[in-house]
Amino acid sequence: MAKQANNAGTTLGFEAQLWAVANKLHGNMEPSDYKHVVLGLIFLKYISDAFESKRADLLADELADPEDPEEYLAENVFWVPKAARWSHLQARAKLPTIGKDIDDAMLAIEGRNASLKGVLPKDYARPALNKVMLGELIDLVSGIGMAEVADRSRDILGRVYEYFLGGFAGAEGKRGGEFYTPRSVVRLLVEMLEPYKGRVYDPCCGSGGMFVQSERFVEEHGGRIGDIAIYGQESNYTTWRLAKMNLAVRGIDADIRWNNEGSFHKDELPDLKANFILANPPFNFSDWGGGRLREDARWTFGVPPVGNANYAWLQHIHHHLAPNGTAGVVLANGSMSTVTSGEGEIRRALIEADAVDCMIALPGQLFYSTQIPACLWFLTRNKNPGGGFRDRRGEVLFIDARKIGHMVDRTRKEFSDEDIARVADTYHAWRGASDVAAYLDEPGFSKFATLAEIREQDHVLTPGRYVGAAPSEEDDVPFEERFAELRETLTRQFDESEELSARIRQKLKQVPL
């Protein structure tokens, strides 16, 4: 059964107050700039605290050498030179040179820790950054976890870092969604896939939230952090740096690659076969360079259209699944029903190959970056893997989750622990996991359909077609959600029309007069 986390245990109580205080200090700085200032300081405090804790242990051990960097690296603790330790910076917080002191500290840490090379922010000395504000931020960060023992203090710092990532995503709006997937959506994916052991992969990993939640899942269910190996790729250099720091703050060892070409054009992990893949690709990404990838081994089910990367992502992810691997992917709702540019045929091929395991329609207003309604695709390589799961070949589970969730502010919705448990437990029951009750269809919420039934629906995967939602329930769909879905459809059709027009113009140029 999905673990119903206690909300009090997943928030710190003072996170919101801490965010409010930090937010007052930024002055005229844009959130996109300010987040690197704040997150860099939290990261610096974290690794310094971890170093000092390990140093205290080594000092108490007569056989250990507290000045040997190898003693720290062996415990996955970064070596922090004297001038970069938090106590040194805190003592200099009110000096006008504090910006340069922090930059020097970041450079010194990168110089002694190869895995952090090029990751840390190093522009604290710039004239535009108010040094009084910087000193006040140092004082604020200094108080995080001060009353706790070392391990608990570092855990708090990691959770504050994660909370602030979400806060900055909200402050940046659409741009924030490029590096951050809302925590409740990530938790739903993780609770459904249950990544207990094996290789976990995200081909567009943003700031690394999928990995943090996967590690937390293993810990909360009594496993060991080392039971999963983490792999990822990110094309945005700034976002890749956030991911590296986010994982380091959590003490998570991961192989996260960066190049500006992205996973389609320069797959950094071409031979990886992952047990679990979690991904939130950019919705309806049109500028993905598909024209240069007309022939590729990943396009098993059909060549994806040049003007939309949705089915390129699905096939890239399926390509990287291990023989018994499963994947959860966030995509725009239109992906479930589109028939334009060959996408309908690709979807049909995916379904007929029994690669689609479960489809979930999500409520609107879950994401910072878009009002486009979204869905979750769950792909699998094997619907009869054994190990407690029943043979579900020829079946697909549909869940309509549009009516669950609650508003957390004027514009955004979240899933509660109970919402997540309801959806995840439904999936686990259908898969036949031994620790949940037998599955039963729930009209208006869930139903499993056979391939024959899906063929009757022309291979459209919209859950509302299968779960038996009454017309009165359909009327309850918010106007904003319906309008956003219509706008998405019109935008896609316009883009496809523009693409077709461009091809026609190109062909006309080639016709001899």
NUBAPA-328598 format. One record per residue (C-alpha): residue in three letters; x, y, z. Coordinates in steps of 0.001 Angstrom, whole numbers, padded with zeros to 6 digits, always signed. Layout:
alaXYZ...
END
This chain:
met+000000+000000+000000ala+001243+003493-000760lys+002665+005067+002335gln+000550+007962+003546ala+003175+010405+004700asn+002386+012677+007572asn+002298+016233+006304ala+003866+017418+009533gly+006766+015116+008837thr+007374+016376+005343thr+007368+020098+006154leu+009464+021836+008749gly+007014+024346+010109phe+009404+027251+009712glu+010044+026794+005965ala+007372+029289+004958gln+008598+031846+007514leu+012177+031335+006340trp+011091+031826+002739ala+009199+034991+003664val+012248+036480+005411ala+014592+035542+002568asn+012140+036984+000058lys+012200+040376+001784leu+015949+040658+001285his+016150+040381-002496gly+015353+044048-003170asn+015190+044643-006919met+016732+041314-007917glu+014767+039061-010238pro+013804+035656-008757ser+015783+033931-011514asp+018979+035646-010270tyr+018160+035650-006589lys+017578+031890-006428his+021235+031205-007263val+022369+033568-004502val+020202+031883-001855leu+020546+028266-003002gly+024307+028647-003327leu+024536+029792+000304ile+022343+026929+001548phe+024540+024505-000374leu+027698+026042+001106lys+026265+025748+004619tyr+025294+022125+004002ile+028671+020884+002813ser+030455+022853+005535asp+028232+021313+008228ala+028787+017832+006775phe+032540+018426+006725glu+032660+019725+010317ser+030602+016765+011543lys+032956+014286+009892arg+035971+016239+011120ala+034704+015988+014709asp+034416+012202+014322leu+037959+011967+012950leu+039377+014121+015743ala+037861+011695+018240asp+039508+008741+016499glu+043204+008388+017396leu+043886+006314+014283ala+042302+008788+011852asp+043811+011860+010199pro+041330+014763+010136glu+043545+016598+007591asp+043432+013783+005034pro+040859+014547+002296glu+040575+010846+001508glu+038994+010248+004919tyr+036122+012504+003872leu+035752+011322+000294ala+035451+007744+001529glu+032253+008784+003344asn+030905+010816+000398val+031677+014055+002261phe+033123+016985+000308trp+036474+018381+001453val+036036+022023+002497pro+039200+024185+002736lys+039539+026445+005791ala+038675+029662+003942ala+035479+028077+002607arg+034086+026828+005913trp+030863+028398+007050ser+032261+029595+010370his+034905+031615+008507leu+032345+033207+006169gln+029881+033881+008972ala+032575+035791+010858arg+033122+037984+007788ala+029436+038438+006864lys+029362+042165+007665leu+032544+043056+005778pro+032293+044779+002380thr+034475+042012+000905ile+032014+039233+001749gly+031005+038795-001900lys+034592+038056-002948asp+035049+035832+000102ile+032117+033673-000999asp+033336+033518-004608asp+036787+032471-003373ala+035154+029830-001166met+033209+028391-004098leu+036348+028294-006258ala+038322+026600-003475ile+035641+023918-003026glu+035480+023227-006765gly+039257+023021-006842arg+039301+020250-004228asn+036202+018328-005374ala+036202+017291-009030ser+032494+016359-009079leu+031582+019996-008306lys+033719+021496-011070gly+031723+024212-012845val+028646+023658-010651leu+028727+026327-007946pro+027635+029973-008405lys+030600+032350-008304asp+029243+035856-008898tyr+028628+037076-005333ala+031193+039875-005752arg+029329+041575-008594pro+028594+045253-007852ala+024851+044854-008380leu+024577+042422-005461asn+023890+044344-002257lys+026490+043273+000329val+024336+044254+003295met+021603+041965+001984leu+024220+039252+001464gly+025378+039517+005074glu+021781+039283+006304leu+021232+036199+004171ile+024285+034573+005718asp+022873+035259+009170leu+019538+033777+008100val+021095+030605+006660ser+023359+030290+009703gly+020325+029683+011892ile+019023+026714+009883gly+019306+023577+011973met+021462+025206+014644ala+019648+023485+017515glu+019833+020034+015907val+022423+017267+015953ala+024620+017141+012870asp+022705+014581+010777arg+019347+016165+011544ser+020756+019629+010752arg+021918+018504+007308asp+018586+016833+006624ile+016840+020100+007461leu+019162+022017+005136gly+018339+019585+002329arg+014630+020009+002870val+014941+023799+003031tyr+016834+023690-000279glu+014008+021648-001835tyr+011359+023969-000400phe+013152+027012-001777leu+013419+025407-005224gly+009636+025155-005242gly+009292+028702-003968phe+011481+030099-006721ala+009631+028031-009333gly+006396+029665-008170ala+007968+033120-008178glu+009260+032674-011726gly+005979+031290-013037lys+006321+029793-016504arg+010121+029940-016460gly+010142+028213-013080gly+008436+025163-014542glu+011496+024577-016710phe+013543+023400-013738tyr+010954+022195-011223thr+008178+019587-011272pro+005660+020109-008445arg+006468+017861-005518ser+003045+016208-005292val+003230+015163-008966val+006689+013684-008430arg+005497+011877-005306leu+002622+010343-007255leu+004999+009035-009937val+007370+007626-007326glu+004634+005989-005241met+003253+004314-008342leu+006555+003056-009748glu+008034+002082-006342pro+011732+002375-007237tyr+013071+000154-004456lys+016140-001193-006215gly+017856-000741-009557arg+018707+001993-012051val+016617+005188-012056tyr+016834+007513-015070asp+015462+010896-016122pro+016442+012131-019622cys+015357+015731-018879cys+016009+015877-015155gly+015563+019579-014359ser+016711+020282-010801gly+016636+016591-009840gly+013369+016367-007913met+012520+012925-009332phe+015722+011546-007850val+015273+013155-004438gln+011798+011659-004091ser+013020+008242-005286glu+015734+008161-002623arg+013249+009327-000004phe+010849+006556-001054val+013520+003902-000540glu+014406+005287+002894glu+010781+005584+004027his+010104+001984+003066gly+013044+000575+004971gly+015511+000214+002118arg+019050+001506+001719ile+019936+004599-000316gly+022616+002589-002117asp+019979+000208-003485ile+019282+002537-006415ala+021701+003995-008949ile+020727+007358-010424tyr+021327+008571-013971gly+020154+011707-015707gln+020721+014257-018431glu+019864+017950-018718ser+020443+020341-021623asn+020165+023622-019676tyr+023507+024306-017988thr+022069+026497-015227thr+019420+023902-014411trp+022037+021121-014447arg+023980+023065-011797leu+020834+023287-009655ala+020370+019521-009973lys+023958+018784-008970met+023631+020977-005881asn+020182+019631-005019leu+021456+016057-005050ala+024649+016928-003187val+022659+018664-000446arg+020673+015444-000028gly+023861+013371+000023ile+022790+011572-003162asp+025464+010192-005470ala+024304+010421-009080asp+025609+010383-012634ile+023993+013515-014102arg+025293+014537-017521trp+025043+017878-019306asn+025388+018942-022904asn+023527+021688-024731glu+022378+019349-027503gly+020076+017362-025219ser+019077+013708-024964phe+017748+013451-028523his+020829+014659-030372lys+023568+013643-027945asp+022372+010824-025729glu+025023+010771-022993leu+023922+007322-021791pro+023197+005433-025027asp+023606+001956-023538leu+021677+002553-020323lys+018741+000246-019661ala+016885+001564-016626asn+014577-000270-014246phe+012641+002931-013594ile+012301+006093-015675leu+010575+009220-014383ala+010334+012253-016631asn+008532+015543-017153pro+009591+016629-020656pro+008706+020082-022032phe+005080+019985-023205asn+004566+019960-027004phe+008215+020901-027612ser+008337+022086-031225asp+011965+023228-031566trp+013580+019856-030872gly+015485+019521-034134gly+013446+016572-035312gly+014301+017284-038933arg+017830+016022-038262leu+016592+012763-036728arg+014428+011162-039382glu+016228+007830-039022asp+017027+006672-035520ala+017080+003315-033714arg+014853+004752-030993trp+011885+005265-033326thr+010626+001701-032945phe+006968+002666-033246gly+007187+005362-035910val+009064+008535-036822pro+007880+011385-034549pro+006746+014631-036200val+009207+017473-036650gly+006848+019941-034970asn+006211+018107-031683ala+008546+016033-029474asn+005913+014259-027346tyr+006197+010934-029156ala+009952+011325-029495trp+010169+011484-025686leu+007926+008445-025252gln+010043+006397-027657his+013359+007605-026234ile+012136+006565-022780his+010823+003178-023949his+014161+002577-025708his+015995+003027-022397leu+013821+000642-020362ala+015300-002600-019047pro+013467-005854-019966asn+011195-005547-016911gly+011444-001759-016635thr+008590+000691-016110ala+008342+004425-016793gly+006120+007305-015711val+006009+010317-018045val+004200+013656-017745leu+002821+014918-021057ala+000164+017293-022343asn-003364+015885-022609gly-003320+016185-026379ser-000828+013302-026569met-003603+010867-025614ser-005792+011589-028605thr-003887+013409-031361val-004016+011931-034856thr-002007+014632-036658ser+001433+014271-038238gly+001451+010501-037751glu+001143+010648-033968gly-002046+008579-033998glu-000229+005776-035790ile+002663+005877-033324arg+000219+005682-030427arg-001559+002762-032085ala+001776+000933-032467leu+002665+001555-028803ile-000696+000179-027685glu-000605-002868-029972ala+002909-003667-028740asp+001469-003733-025187ala+003889-000981-024147val+001229+001182-022445asp+000465+000092-018879cys-001629+002891-017364met-003001+006328-018298ile-003958+009027-015797ala-005777+012276-016565leu-004593+014998-014157pro-006498+018041-012895gly-005623+021477-014217gln-003477+024018-012357leu-000913+021532-011035phe+002061+023071-012817tyr+003896+026374-012535ser+004836+026537-016194thr+001569+025937-018038gln-002198+025861-017731ile-002344+023127-020392pro-004086+020050-018899ala-001628+017203-018408cys-001652+013440-018120leu+000629+010634-016976trp+001754+007846-019297phe+003057+004642-017733leu+005072+002483-020118thr+006433-000994-019566arg+008546-003558-021343asn+006843-006582-019757lys+003311-006893-018371asn+003996-010410-017071pro+007232-010028-015059gly+006260-012285-012139gly+007579-011273-008728gly+004118-010729-007254phe+002617-009069-010329arg-000129-010748-012308asp-000189-011282-016066arg-001873-008141-017413arg-000973-008521-021072gly-003616-007064-023338glu-004873-004670-020647val-004456-000963-019877leu-005580+000748-016668phe-007305+004133-016971ile-007612+006566-014053asp-009454+009886-014234ala-007920+012015-011471arg-009246+015359-012714lys-011543+015827-009722ile-009019+015237-006956gly-006489+017656-005479his-006942+020920-003585met-006035+024558-004229val-002965+025762-002304asp-003185+029321-003566arg-005154+031348-006089thr-003593+029706-009135arg-002185+026305-008184lys-003455+022920-007064glu-001731+020038-005235phe-002455+016403-004415ser-002862+015495-000744asp-001302+012373+000774glu-004727+010731+000571asp-005070+011630-003133ile-001680+010103-003897ala-002478+006969-001895arg-005817+006544-003666val-004321+006682-007159ala-001204+004648-006350asp-003121+001943-004484thr-005537+001607-007406tyr-002597+000992-009742his-000922-001443-007347ala-004162-003393-006865trp-004609-003679-010628arg-001012-004841-011118gly-001671-007538-008537ala+000865-006547-005888ser+000437-008821-002904asp+000062-006117-000239val-003091-004439-001567ala-006704-005522-001898ala-008000-007009-005146tyr-008710-004450-007850leu-012266-003352-008662asp-013313-000834-011312glu-014610+002415-009794pro-017078+004136-012135gly-016027+007684-012877phe-012514+007092-011506ser-010856+003904-012785lys-011326+001063-015224phe-009073-001383-016994ala-009752-001916-020687thr-008720-004631-023095leu-006915-003971-026348ala-010149-004819-028149glu-011976-002067-026244ile-009195+000409-026994arg-009371-000453-030697glu-013070+000379-030596gln-012054+003858-029390asp-009626+004255-032346his-006691+003875-029944val-007544+007091-028100leu-006237+006869-024504thr-008265+009586-022772pro-009434+008023-019457gly-012825+009758-019629arg-013735+007478-022546tyr-013323+004372-020410val-014082+005081-016753gly-017760+005792-017337ala-017903+009427-016272ala-021534+010551-016320pro-022491+013572-018466ser-023248+015505-015279glu-019696+014867-014118glu-018325+016071-017420asp-020200+019332-016824asp-018138+019780-013653val-014890+020158-015604pro-013812+023789-014975phe-014181+026215-017859glu-010503+027181-017516glu-009462+023559-018039arg-011674+023123-021087phe-010454+026430-022536ala-006799+025498-021960glu-007331+022166-023706leu-009000+023886-026664arg-006175+026428-026822glu-003615+023622-026834thr-005418+021913-029719leu-005629+025140-031731thr-001963+025954-031080arg-000892+022501-032248gln-003028+022776-035375phe-001596+026220-036145asp+001980+024954-035686glu+001289+021966-037921ser-000267+024252-040545glu+002814+026482-040457glu+005058+023433-040792leu+003046+022145-043773ser+003134+025580-045430ala+006900+025733-045012arg+007283+022314-046639ile+005064+023339-049543arg+007083+026536-050071gln+010296+024493-049999lys+008912+022045-052554leu+007791+024887-054826lys+011308+026314-054793gln+012594+022969-056063val+010145+022849-058995pro+011862+024102-062186leu+010111+026982-063951
END
